[in-house]
Amino acid sequence: MQHAAVEVLRASRWERIANLVMGAVLALMGLSSPLLFLVPGSSARVFCVALGALFAVAGITLTVRALRVAVVLDTDELRYTGFFASATIPRDAITTVLDDCTVEWRSADGRERRTALWVFRPAYVDDGTKFAPYWRWRRAGLLRVRQWAGARAV
């Protein structure tokens, strides 16, 4: 019995590493916020701790997940592993794949849902600039998801 090939759509290696580095920088910023307490007479200590904790958690999460961000097109479902959230969407439930990288689908209970595929943002129209190759894969990935799902375009 032969299974259909699973297709994995993800950013290039350099972009995944850049996201990993940015996550590490964000985590270091958050973890270094207690150093502000060493400054005599510093104010807003609670704010600095709260903001530092937020940066640290977001940075650590981004660092851990940066290399795994992808859209997996299986035979009967779309699995999205995102920077902060993941989703599994049945193929036959997808109704629309929007140009803003959002998938509209109907859940088993009949509710309309929307899931943003952040790995494909922004999927601009190719304007021919020198930076276009850096994001051109995003548009191609979005079009591949639309084709795979057999969904309408909006």
C-alpha positions as CSV (number, residue, x, y, z in Angstrom):
1,M,0.0,0.0,0.0
2,Q,1.5,3.3,-1.1
3,H,0.7,6.5,0.7
4,A,0.7,9.9,-1.0
5,A,3.7,12.0,-0.2
6,V,3.5,14.5,2.6
7,E,4.6,17.9,1.4
8,V,6.3,20.3,3.9
9,L,6.4,24.0,3.1
10,R,8.8,26.1,5.2
11,A,11.1,29.0,5.0
12,S,14.6,28.7,3.8
13,R,17.3,27.7,6.2
14,W,18.8,31.2,6.5
15,E,15.4,32.7,7.4
16,R,14.7,30.0,10.0
17,I,18.2,30.7,11.6
18,A,17.5,34.5,11.5
19,N,14.2,33.9,13.4
20,L,16.1,31.8,15.9
21,V,18.6,34.6,16.4
22,M,15.9,37.2,16.8
23,G,14.2,34.9,19.4
24,A,17.5,34.6,21.3
25,V,18.0,38.4,21.3
26,L,14.4,38.9,22.6
27,A,15.0,36.3,25.3
28,L,18.2,38.0,26.3
29,M,16.6,41.4,26.5
30,G,13.9,40.0,28.8
31,L,16.3,38.1,31.0
32,S,18.6,41.1,31.3
33,S,15.8,43.4,32.5
34,P,16.6,42.7,36.2
35,L,19.9,44.6,35.6
36,L,17.8,47.8,35.6
37,F,17.4,47.3,39.3
38,L,21.1,47.9,39.8
39,V,20.7,51.5,38.8
40,P,20.2,53.6,42.0
41,G,16.8,55.3,42.0
42,S,15.3,53.4,39.1
43,S,11.6,53.6,38.9
44,A,8.9,51.4,37.3
45,R,10.4,48.2,38.7
46,V,7.2,46.2,38.4
47,F,6.7,47.4,34.8
48,C,10.3,46.3,34.0
49,V,9.8,42.9,35.6
50,A,6.5,42.3,33.7
51,L,7.9,43.5,30.4
52,G,11.1,41.5,30.9
53,A,9.1,38.4,31.7
54,L,7.0,38.9,28.6
55,F,10.1,39.3,26.4
56,A,11.8,36.4,28.0
57,V,8.9,34.0,27.5
58,A,8.2,35.2,23.9
59,G,11.9,35.0,23.0
60,I,12.4,31.5,24.5
61,T,9.3,30.3,22.7
62,L,10.4,31.8,19.4
63,T,13.9,30.4,19.8
64,V,12.6,26.9,20.5
65,R,10.0,26.9,17.7
66,A,11.8,28.9,15.0
67,L,13.3,26.0,13.2
68,R,10.1,23.9,13.3
69,V,7.7,26.5,11.7
70,A,6.1,24.9,8.7
71,V,2.9,24.0,6.9
72,V,2.5,20.2,6.3
73,L,0.1,19.2,3.5
74,D,-0.8,15.6,4.3
75,T,-3.3,13.5,2.4
76,D,-6.3,14.6,4.4
77,E,-5.2,17.5,6.6
78,L,-3.2,20.6,6.8
79,R,-0.9,20.8,9.9
80,Y,0.5,24.2,10.7
81,T,3.3,24.5,13.2
82,G,3.6,28.2,14.0
83,F,5.8,30.5,16.0
84,F,3.4,30.6,19.0
85,A,0.4,28.4,18.0
86,S,-0.3,25.4,15.9
87,A,-3.4,24.0,14.1
88,T,-4.6,21.0,12.3
89,I,-7.3,21.6,9.7
90,P,-9.1,18.8,7.8
91,R,-8.7,19.2,4.0
92,D,-12.3,18.9,3.2
93,A,-13.2,21.6,5.8
94,I,-11.2,24.3,4.1
95,T,-13.5,26.7,2.2
96,T,-11.2,29.6,1.2
97,V,-7.5,30.5,1.2
98,L,-7.2,34.3,1.4
99,D,-4.4,36.4,-0.1
100,D,-3.6,37.7,3.4
101,C,-2.4,34.1,4.3
102,T,-5.6,33.2,6.2
103,V,-7.3,29.9,5.8
104,E,-11.1,29.9,6.3
105,W,-12.6,26.6,7.3
106,R,-15.7,25.0,8.9
107,S,-15.2,23.0,12.1
108,A,-17.0,19.8,12.8
109,D,-19.6,21.7,14.8
110,G,-20.4,23.9,11.8
111,R,-18.7,27.1,13.0
112,E,-16.7,29.2,10.6
113,R,-13.1,29.5,11.6
114,R,-10.0,31.4,10.4
115,T,-6.4,30.4,10.9
116,A,-3.5,32.6,9.9
117,L,-0.5,30.9,8.4
118,W,2.1,33.3,9.7
119,V,4.9,31.5,7.9
120,F,3.6,32.9,4.7
121,R,3.2,36.5,5.8
122,P,3.7,38.8,3.9
123,A,3.0,37.2,0.6
124,Y,3.3,40.3,-1.6
125,V,3.0,40.4,-5.3
126,D,6.4,40.2,-6.9
127,D,7.5,43.8,-7.6
128,G,10.9,42.9,-9.0
129,T,12.9,44.5,-6.3
130,K,16.2,43.0,-5.1
131,F,14.4,41.8,-1.9
132,A,11.6,39.9,-3.8
133,P,13.4,36.6,-3.8
134,Y,13.5,36.6,0.0
135,W,9.7,36.5,0.2
136,R,8.7,35.0,-3.2
137,W,8.6,31.5,-1.6
138,R,5.8,32.8,0.6
139,R,3.5,33.5,-2.3
140,A,4.4,30.2,-3.9
141,G,3.6,28.4,-0.7
142,L,0.3,30.1,-0.3
143,L,-0.7,29.3,-3.8
144,R,0.4,25.7,-3.2
145,V,-1.9,25.5,-0.1
146,R,-4.8,26.9,-2.2
147,Q,-4.2,24.4,-5.0
148,W,-3.9,21.5,-2.5
149,A,-7.1,22.4,-0.7
150,G,-9.0,23.1,-3.9
151,A,-10.2,26.2,-2.2
152,R,-11.4,29.4,-3.8
153,A,-9.2,32.5,-3.8
154,V,-10.2,35.8,-2.4
